[in-house]
Amino acid sequence: MDELSKLTPTAWGLIAAAAAVGFGLSWAWRWYRQFRARKALRSAVTGGSTEHLMDVLVPDGMGAGFHVDYLLLTVRGVVVIDLRDVKGNIFGGDQMAEWTVMDGAQRFTFTNPQSALYDRIAAVKAVTGDLPVEGRIVFTRRGKFPKGLPKWTVMLDALRPEFATQDFEASEVAAQYKEGWQRLKDAVKPSYMVDMR
């Protein structure tokens, strides 16, 4: 304790500055790691598309809108993505009202996301017209489905291969897709219901 009392105000200032720099570097490193993780996730989701929209509100026809995590323009048309980052073993099925997650000693449920996905697909179809529209509920690598995947549910790693690009711009339907895609881009608004990106 005697040694600390002998420190000059300049020494205390240097100690405080070093602590502030250390805190700042630690914060910057954490921010950079989160930024890289978000960028990698976005790339994994959008990798099979030629264009995409992220975190948008699609008009529901009644003056409000549906939040959509991602809209992808692919060789098969538009794909509505409901992205879920759930850790643990997930047990869900087409006829179940709630899906269950078990992660060690923790257990919780969430509403079956399929009906909400159908509503989002219908809203997108209402805007795009004849453009084909599909939807997928995409789970990140932190979750697992030990009993199998429900309908329209995929794991993140399977999304890109399912909608891989193949000379999309050269195909005859490119112009038709672009017109519907532009209508969709014009109709959506930014959504601030962002939870994981």
BAFI-3210 file (N, C-alpha, C; in Angstrom, 3 decimals, decimal comma, padded with zeros to 6 digits):
// residues 197
n [1|2|3|4|5|6|7|8|9|10|11|12|13|14|15|16|17|18|19|20|21|22|23|24|25|26|27|28|29|30|31|32|33|34|35|36|37|38|39|40|41|42|43|44|45|46|47|48|49|50|51|52|53|54|55|56|57|58|59|60|61|62|63|64|65|66|67|68|69|70|71|72|73|74|75|76|77|78|79|80|81|82|83|84|85|86|87|88|89|90|91|92|93|94|95|96|97|98|99|100|101|102|103|104|105|106|107|108|109|110|111|112|113|114|115|116|117|118|119|120|121|122|123|124|125|126|127|128|129|130|131|132|133|134|135|136|137|138|139|140|141|142|143|144|145|146|147|148|149|150|151|152|153|154|155|156|157|158|159|160|161|162|163|164|165|166|167|168|169|170|171|172|173|174|175|176|177|178|179|180|181|182|183|184|185|186|187|188|189|190|191|192|193|194|195|196|197]
n.u [000,821|002,034|003,646|001,797|000,859|003,007|003,020|003,063|000,886|001,115|001,889|-000,403|-002,157|-001,088|-001,540|-004,334|-004,834|-003,701|-005,405|-007,805|-007,181|-006,766|-009,372|-010,759|-009,569|-010,319|-013,122|-013,311|-012,304|-014,223|-016,459|-015,579|-015,376|-018,100|-019,122|-017,833|-018,980|-021,701|-021,483|-020,547|-022,749|-024,738|-023,652|-023,750|-026,511|-027,345|-025,861|-026,697|-028,208|-029,036|-029,662|-030,608|-032,785|-032,847|-034,213|-036,943|-040,216|-042,999|-045,845|-049,048|-051,507|-053,464|-052,743|-050,675|-047,685|-045,620|-042,821|-039,853|-037,029|-035,089|-035,253|-034,764|-033,586|-033,641|-032,736|-035,080|-037,048|-038,470|-037,358|-038,534|-037,125|-037,108|-035,210|-033,701|-032,032|-031,399|-030,335|-029,547|-031,281|-033,931|-037,333|-039,848|-042,816|-044,991|-047,704|-047,676|-048,440|-046,632|-043,079|-040,402|-037,482|-034,520|-031,848|-029,351|-030,004|-031,953|-035,182|-037,502|-040,309|-041,517|-043,722|-044,976|-043,377|-044,323|-046,934|-046,783|-044,807|-046,182|-048,023|-046,302|-045,245|-047,586|-048,077|-045,850|-046,271|-048,584|-047,563|-045,599|-046,836|-046,878|-044,460|-042,606|-042,791|-041,278|-040,726|-038,600|-037,751|-035,021|-032,492|-029,730|-026,379|-026,243|-028,428|-030,153|-031,975|-032,902|-034,905|-035,570|-036,293|-038,965|-041,495|-040,485|-038,383|-034,972|-031,485|-028,869|-026,534|-027,553|-028,987|-027,789|-026,907|-029,448|-030,644|-028,884|-027,100|-027,308|-026,212|-028,066|-028,655|-028,602|-030,786|-034,097|-036,151|-035,173|-035,700|-038,443|-038,449|-036,947|-038,661|-040,840|-039,344|-038,410|-040,843|-041,345|-039,145|-039,777|-042,077|-041,540|-040,545|-038,016|-037,413|-037,390|-037,315|-035,125|-033,249|-030,984|-028,995]
n.v [-001,193|001,183|001,669|002,388|004,814|006,419|006,954|009,252|011,920|011,885|009,255|007,921|008,912|007,766|005,069|005,034|005,772|003,584|001,558|002,439|002,278|-000,492|-001,430|-000,271|-001,567|-004,214|-004,014|-003,220|-005,507|-007,450|-006,325|-006,446|-009,225|-009,964|-008,532|-009,833|-012,391|-011,831|-010,982|-013,325|-014,995|-013,665|-013,936|-016,719|-017,137|-015,670|-016,633|-018,310|-016,705|-014,194|-011,597|-009,831|-008,911|-007,571|-007,772|-006,521|-004,979|-006,433|-005,467|-006,223|-005,981|-004,822|-002,420|-002,731|-004,632|-007,542|-008,661|-009,665|-011,670|-012,267|-011,786|-013,538|-013,472|-015,958|-018,679|-020,042|-018,258|-016,050|-016,388|-016,622|-016,047|-017,171|-016,686|-018,479|-018,555|-020,766|-022,457|-025,790|-028,993|-029,405|-030,065|-030,543|-030,436|-030,692|-030,700|-029,821|-027,420|-026,039|-025,910|-027,630|-026,895|-028,267|-027,735|-028,838|-028,589|-026,746|-025,972|-025,004|-023,644|-022,672|-020,976|-022,829|-022,064|-022,302|-021,501|-018,711|-018,341|-019,122|-017,004|-014,869|-015,667|-015,542|-012,786|-011,796|-012,979|-011,611|-009,145|-009,637|-010,905|-013,034|-014,193|-016,939|-017,973|-019,117|-020,466|-020,720|-021,965|-021,283|-022,664|-021,912|-023,231|-023,773|-025,112|-028,310|-030,945|-033,704|-035,602|-035,283|-032,981|-030,638|-029,786|-027,468|-026,573|-025,970|-026,549|-024,175|-024,738|-026,224|-024,539|-022,911|-024,868|-025,812|-023,703|-022,965|-020,847|-020,723|-019,653|-017,504|-014,892|-015,245|-016,746|-017,255|-016,463|-014,460|-011,691|-011,594|-012,350|-010,246|-008,062|-008,619|-008,792|-006,170|-004,852|-005,882|-004,871|-002,166|-002,104|-002,894|-001,920|-000,681|-002,730|-002,627|-004,637|-006,305|-008,962|-010,640|-009,999]
n.w [000,000|000,665|-001,523|-003,531|-002,588|-003,074|-005,754|-008,424|-009,641|-012,426|-012,961|-012,078|-013,987|-016,308|-015,740|-015,687|-018,355|-019,713|-018,828|-019,973|-022,700|-022,902|-022,294|-024,431|-026,646|-026,105|-026,308|-029,013|-030,293|-029,593|-030,891|-033,563|-033,937|-033,687|-035,845|-037,982|-037,692|-038,201|-040,845|-042,094|-041,641|-043,112|-045,681|-045,937|-046,005|-048,256|-050,362|-052,525|-054,128|-056,628|-056,107|-053,125|-050,392|-047,128|-043,869|-044,092|-044,447|-045,751|-047,524|-046,156|-047,307|-045,809|-044,809|-043,032|-042,350|-042,992|-041,243|-042,789|-042,797|-044,842|-048,359|-051,229|-054,546|-056,796|-059,057|-059,134|-058,598|-056,146|-052,817|-049,619|-046,558|-043,300|-040,705|-038,109|-035,047|-033,003|-030,191|-029,465|-029,229|-031,425|-031,570|-033,690|-035,731|-038,628|-037,845|-035,271|-032,792|-031,246|-031,149|-029,595|-027,726|-026,535|-024,532|-022,946|-019,564|-019,930|-021,241|-023,655|-025,498|-028,761|-031,021|-033,763|-036,710|-039,309|-040,243|-040,110|-042,012|-044,327|-044,487|-045,026|-047,498|-049,063|-048,951|-050,332|-052,835|-053,586|-054,235|-056,213|-058,338|-061,087|-060,525|-059,325|-055,924|-053,027|-049,725|-046,852|-043,646|-041,926|-040,026|-037,948|-037,465|-034,776|-033,877|-033,856|-035,419|-034,185|-034,739|-037,361|-040,080|-040,231|-042,736|-045,223|-043,751|-043,275|-042,740|-042,309|-043,848|-045,961|-047,529|-049,612|-051,593|-052,377|-053,743|-055,796|-058,068|-061,674|-064,430|-064,336|-065,317|-068,057|-068,685|-070,108|-068,470|-066,925|-067,364|-066,811|-064,122|-063,079|-063,386|-061,638|-059,310|-059,092|-058,608|-056,096|-054,653|-054,783|-053,252|-050,613|-047,255|-044,994|-042,150|-038,651|-036,875|-035,974|-034,847|-034,752|-036,523]
ca.u [000,000|002,940|004,126|000,748|000,773|004,169|002,868|002,787|-000,324|001,425|001,854|-001,818|-002,735|-000,636|-002,249|-005,719|-004,819|-003,455|-006,640|-008,781|-006,769|-007,046|-010,817|-011,147|-009,132|-011,160|-014,430|-013,171|-012,125|-015,534|-017,298|-015,088|-015,767|-019,537|-019,297|-017,437|-019,978|-022,900|-021,154|-020,496|-024,126|-025,410|-023,102|-024,262|-027,925|-027,565|-024,906|-027,309|-029,103|-028,400|-029,902|-031,348|-033,222|-032,720|-034,962|-037,915|-041,638|-043,761|-047,229|-049,974|-052,767|-054,396|-052,110|-049,537|-046,716|-044,971|-041,364|-039,180|-035,589|-034,416|-035,908|-033,697|-033,929|-032,882|-033,122|-036,436|-037,939|-038,176|-037,393|-038,750|-036,329|-037,331|-033,955|-033,799|-030,777|-031,837|-029,312|-030,015|-032,038|-035,252|-038,317|-041,000|-043,474|-045,971|-048,989|-047,488|-048,662|-045,398|-041,868|-039,683|-036,018|-033,857|-030,432|-028,901|-031,093|-032,969|-036,209|-038,504|-041,071|-041,874|-044,823|-044,630|-043,194|-044,771|-048,089|-046,289|-044,098|-047,208|-048,544|-045,280|-045,207|-048,785|-047,895|-044,875|-046,946|-049,529|-046,798|-044,787|-047,654|-046,617|-043,133|-042,686|-042,357|-041,158|-040,268|-037,845|-037,384|-033,610|-031,893|-028,268|-025,664|-026,346|-029,563|-030,170|-033,278|-032,584|-035,994|-035,836|-036,730|-040,340|-041,649|-039,971|-037,331|-033,649|-030,343|-028,176|-025,591|-028,271|-029,727|-027,106|-027,015|-030,819|-030,989|-027,644|-027,238|-026,850|-026,392|-029,376|-028,835|-028,754|-032,008|-035,211|-037,052|-034,506|-036,421|-039,709|-038,126|-036,475|-039,813|-041,508|-038,404|-038,414|-042,094|-041,162|-038,215|-040,481|-043,180|-041,110|-039,963|-037,087|-037,974|-036,445|-037,475|-033,933|-032,842|-029,754|-028,021]
ca.v [000,000|002,337|001,911|003,079|006,201|007,152|007,229|010,650|012,085|011,487|007,795|007,540|009,236|006,740|003,826|005,201|005,759|002,200|000,801|002,865|001,692|-001,927|-001,596|000,067|-002,651|-005,377|-003,731|-003,234|-006,892|-008,104|-005,772|-006,975|-010,635|-010,003|-008,044|-010,934|-013,465|-011,380|-010,972|-014,726|-015,491|-013,055|-014,567|-018,091|-017,097|-015,065|-017,172|-018,930|-015,752|-013,174|-010,358|-010,094|-007,842|-008,054|-007,066|-005,644|-005,171|-006,673|-005,067|-007,339|-005,688|-004,193|-001,229|-003,074|-005,428|-008,699|-008,617|-010,777|-011,600|-012,177|-012,124|-013,887|-013,712|-017,147|-019,245|-020,571|-017,169|-015,412|-017,256|-015,920|-016,722|-016,918|-017,158|-018,779|-018,894|-021,457|-023,397|-027,005|-029,962|-028,864|-031,087|-029,880|-031,148|-029,914|-030,631|-029,379|-025,982|-025,491|-026,706|-027,656|-026,840|-028,773|-027,388|-029,222|-028,589|-025,773|-026,440|-023,984|-023,877|-021,506|-021,247|-023,405|-020,925|-022,584|-020,698|-017,346|-018,379|-019,134|-015,638|-014,042|-016,080|-014,995|-011,336|-011,571|-013,332|-010,541|-008,037|-010,022|-011,402|-014,377|-014,665|-018,030|-017,619|-020,222|-020,026|-021,667|-021,621|-021,660|-022,695|-021,841|-024,443|-023,992|-025,987|-029,627|-031,613|-035,131|-036,438|-034,919|-031,616|-030,435|-029,262|-026,129|-026,240|-026,410|-026,061|-023,123|-025,293|-026,827|-023,511|-022,520|-025,899|-025,957|-022,597|-022,559|-020,094|-021,416|-018,736|-016,885|-013,718|-015,647|-017,509|-016,522|-015,940|-013,418|-010,425|-011,753|-012,326|-008,912|-007,164|-008,918|-008,451|-004,715|-004,509|-006,225|-003,894|-000,892|-002,217|-003,152|-000,845|-001,227|-003,197|-002,467|-005,796|-007,093|-009,540|-011,426|-009,583]
ca.w [000,000|000,703|-002,886|-004,267|-002,131|-003,584|-007,177|-008,761|-010,458|-013,802|-012,989|-012,013|-015,296|-017,263|-015,413|-016,153|-019,819|-020,139|-018,583|-020,982|-023,989|-022,822|-022,396|-025,808|-027,538|-025,833|-026,899|-030,473|-030,720|-029,506|-031,958|-034,828|-034,024|-033,953|-037,215|-038,874|-037,590|-038,925|-042,278|-042,536|-041,642|-044,267|-046,880|-046,001|-046,374|-049,576|-051,324|-053,698|-054,783|-057,467|-055,368|-051,890|-049,504|-045,757|-042,836|-044,738|-044,204|-046,976|-047,260|-045,949|-047,978|-044,871|-044,257|-042,175|-043,093|-042,376|-041,215|-043,469|-042,550|-046,139|-049,623|-052,165|-055,944|-057,200|-060,350|-059,009|-058,229|-054,865|-051,649|-048,360|-045,528|-041,878|-040,116|-036,677|-034,381|-031,790|-029,746|-028,814|-030,021|-031,738|-031,902|-034,280|-036,814|-039,382|-037,155|-033,885|-032,584|-030,694|-031,275|-028,332|-027,778|-025,335|-024,531|-021,613|-018,588|-020,344|-022,178|-023,940|-026,721|-029,563|-031,936|-035,059|-037,617|-040,669|-040,668|-040,349|-043,291|-045,384|-044,598|-045,686|-048,912|-049,703|-049,090|-051,405|-054,094|-053,922|-054,809|-057,372|-059,446|-061,607|-060,124|-058,342|-054,572|-052,078|-048,419|-046,031|-042,277|-041,917|-038,700|-037,946|-037,059|-033,329|-033,613|-034,501|-035,435|-034,089|-035,251|-038,749|-040,357|-040,711|-044,095|-045,527|-042,788|-043,712|-041,991|-043,047|-044,827|-047,085|-048,270|-050,848|-052,639|-052,862|-054,640|-056,457|-059,319|-062,884|-065,563|-064,145|-066,166|-069,457|-068,915|-070,700|-067,446|-066,145|-067,493|-066,098|-062,698|-062,716|-063,295|-060,374|-058,236|-058,955|-057,929|-054,689|-054,085|-054,656|-052,292|-049,236|-046,460|-043,989|-040,889|-037,534|-036,005|-036,235|-033,571|-034,729|-037,513]
c.u [000,863|003,431|003,099|000,661|001,926|004,049|002,474|001,479|-000,096|001,367|000,410|-002,502|-002,360|-001,341|-003,686|-005,792|-004,610|-004,705|-007,693|-008,452|-007,059|-008,532|-011,287|-010,770|-009,983|-012,538|-014,367|-013,026|-013,444|-016,450|-016,886|-015,479|-017,254|-019,832|-018,957|-018,450|-021,247|-022,666|-021,121|-021,898|-024,873|-024,945|-023,635|-025,721|-028,093|-026,700|-025,503|-028,210|-028,321|-028,574|-030,636|-031,770|-033,198|-033,514|-035,896|-039,324|-042,335|-045,210|-048,151|-051,336|-053,794|-053,761|-050,950|-048,544|-046,192|-043,467|-040,826|-037,683|-034,818|-035,396|-034,784|-034,268|-033,025|-033,351|-034,541|-037,454|-037,498|-038,285|-037,492|-038,023|-036,727|-036,128|-034,101|-032,435|-031,128|-030,789|-029,951|-030,689|-033,467|-036,154|-039,562|-041,567|-044,543|-047,273|-048,875|-047,675|-047,405|-044,257|-041,080|-038,180|-035,484|-032,368|-029,895|-030,088|-032,211|-033,917|-037,180|-039,193|-041,237|-042,934|-044,303|-044,540|-043,766|-045,937|-047,687|-045,533|-045,095|-047,800|-047,559|-045,190|-046,398|-048,650|-046,925|-045,508|-047,908|-048,817|-046,154|-045,592|-047,302|-045,269|-043,266|-042,115|-042,374|-040,724|-039,517|-037,643|-035,968|-033,067|-030,370|-027,686|-025,773|-027,497|-029,452|-031,580|-033,038|-033,660|-036,353|-036,425|-038,196|-040,329|-041,172|-038,903|-036,014|-032,601|-029,570|-027,266|-026,276|-028,963|-029,077|-027,188|-028,432|-031,187|-029,764|-027,927|-026,673|-027,139|-027,740|-029,618|-029,101|-030,073|-033,126|-036,116|-036,435|-035,264|-037,744|-039,480|-037,736|-037,639|-040,553|-040,641|-038,379|-039,702|-041,976|-040,246|-038,905|-041,535|-042,725|-040,556|-038,970|-037,833|-036,925|-036,624|-036,325|-033,441|-031,492|-028,726|-027,575]
c.v [001,253|002,696|002,703|004,538|007,046|007,499|008,678|010,735|011,682|009,967|007,295|007,809|008,201|005,406|003,895|005,148|004,344|001,348|001,156|002,283|000,198|-002,219|-001,331|-001,026|-003,903|-005,200|-003,805|-004,659|-007,651|-007,624|-006,359|-008,441|-010,779|-009,553|-009,145|-012,060|-013,077|-011,397|-012,396|-015,324|-014,945|-013,690|-015,997|-018,117|-016,661|-015,670|-017,772|-017,994|-014,795|-011,790|-010,739|-008,789|-008,411|-007,151|-006,022|-005,959|-005,309|-006,299|-006,279|-007,108|-005,018|-002,990|-001,488|-003,885|-006,591|-008,480|-009,860|-010,597|-011,410|-012,498|-012,355|-014,024|-014,831|-017,616|-019,793|-019,494|-016,551|-016,445|-016,371|-016,708|-016,225|-017,527|-017,315|-019,184|-019,476|-022,494|-024,590|-027,952|-029,458|-030,013|-030,376|-030,708|-030,278|-029,718|-030,128|-027,864|-025,308|-026,469|-026,555|-027,649|-027,343|-028,514|-027,644|-029,307|-027,621|-026,376|-025,293|-024,326|-022,561|-021,938|-021,806|-022,264|-021,138|-021,710|-019,248|-017,274|-018,363|-017,740|-014,730|-014,379|-015,480|-013,493|-011,022|-011,888|-012,238|-009,360|-008,428|-010,538|-012,823|-014,961|-015,792|-017,597|-018,877|-019,645|-021,128|-021,084|-022,169|-021,563|-022,681|-023,145|-024,742|-024,917|-027,301|-030,193|-033,123|-036,060|-036,100|-033,524|-031,566|-029,842|-027,805|-025,661|-026,800|-025,884|-025,107|-023,673|-025,883|-025,791|-023,182|-023,600|-026,037|-024,891|-022,071|-021,848|-020,893|-020,522|-018,038|-015,745|-014,105|-016,357|-016,626|-015,898|-014,800|-012,097|-010,476|-011,693|-010,927|-007,936|-007,368|-008,551|-006,940|-004,238|-004,773|-005,207|-002,548|-000,919|-002,345|-001,884|-001,462|-001,630|-003,056|-003,570|-006,764|-007,647|-010,241|-011,005|-008,191]
c.w [000,000|-000,687|-003,690|-003,860|-002,644|-005,065|-007,410|-009,549|-011,919|-013,943|-012,945|-013,353|-016,344|-017,015|-015,920|-017,678|-020,345|-019,944|-019,627|-022,345|-024,000|-022,954|-023,823|-026,794|-027,349|-026,467|-028,419|-030,998|-030,685|-030,626|-033,310|-035,001|-034,314|-035,379|-038,222|-038,862|-038,340|-040,428|-042,841|-042,613|-042,857|-045,567|-047,037|-046,446|-047,823|-050,678|-052,579|-054,484|-055,679|-056,858|-054,091|-051,226|-048,099|-044,815|-043,427|-044,254|-045,546|-046,683|-047,146|-046,606|-047,085|-044,182|-043,322|-043,010|-042,282|-042,400|-041,914|-043,262|-043,853|-047,254|-050,617|-053,566|-056,432|-058,569|-060,317|-058,656|-056,917|-053,756|-050,408|-047,277|-044,148|-041,165|-038,612|-036,134|-033,016|-031,431|-029,056|-029,783|-030,177|-032,169|-032,411|-035,405|-037,436|-038,608|-035,713|-033,783|-032,047|-030,920|-029,986|-028,577|-026,453|-025,481|-023,130|-020,671|-018,977|-021,372|-022,390|-025,252|-027,471|-030,566|-033,254|-036,087|-039,021|-041,106|-040,915|-041,672|-044,445|-045,588|-045,331|-047,177|-049,658|-049,922|-050,224|-052,757|-054,537|-054,578|-056,131|-058,551|-059,826|-061,188|-059,100|-056,989|-053,707|-050,740|-047,700|-044,643|-042,108|-040,493|-038,823|-037,406|-035,567|-032,957|-034,364|-034,402|-035,380|-034,658|-036,696|-038,881|-040,788|-042,122|-044,159|-044,552|-043,292|-042,744|-042,904|-044,140|-046,053|-047,963|-049,608|-051,919|-053,211|-053,893|-055,383|-057,778|-060,489|-064,080|-065,507|-065,122|-067,618|-069,727|-069,453|-069,655|-066,649|-066,194|-066,733|-064,588|-062,260|-062,550|-061,971|-059,179|-058,012|-058,274|-056,427|-054,006|-053,858|-053,550|-050,840|-048,589|-045,482|-042,728|-039,797|-036,496|-036,241|-034,913|-033,604|-035,757|-037,179]
res [m|d|e|l|s|k|l|t|p|t|a|w|g|l|i|a|a|a|a|a|v|g|f|g|l|s|w|a|w|r|w|y|r|q|f|r|a|r|k|a|l|r|s|a|v|t|g|g|s|t|e|h|l|m|d|v|l|v|p|d|g|m|g|a|g|f|h|v|d|y|l|l|l|t|v|r|g|v|v|v|i|d|l|r|d|v|k|g|n|i|f|g|g|d|q|m|a|e|w|t|v|m|d|g|a|q|r|f|t|f|t|n|p|q|s|a|l|y|d|r|i|a|a|v|k|a|v|t|g|d|l|p|v|e|g|r|i|v|f|t|r|r|g|k|f|p|k|g|l|p|k|w|t|v|m|l|d|a|l|r|p|e|f|a|t|q|d|f|e|a|s|e|v|a|a|q|y|k|e|g|w|q|r|l|k|d|a|v|k|p|s|y|m|v|d|m|r]
***
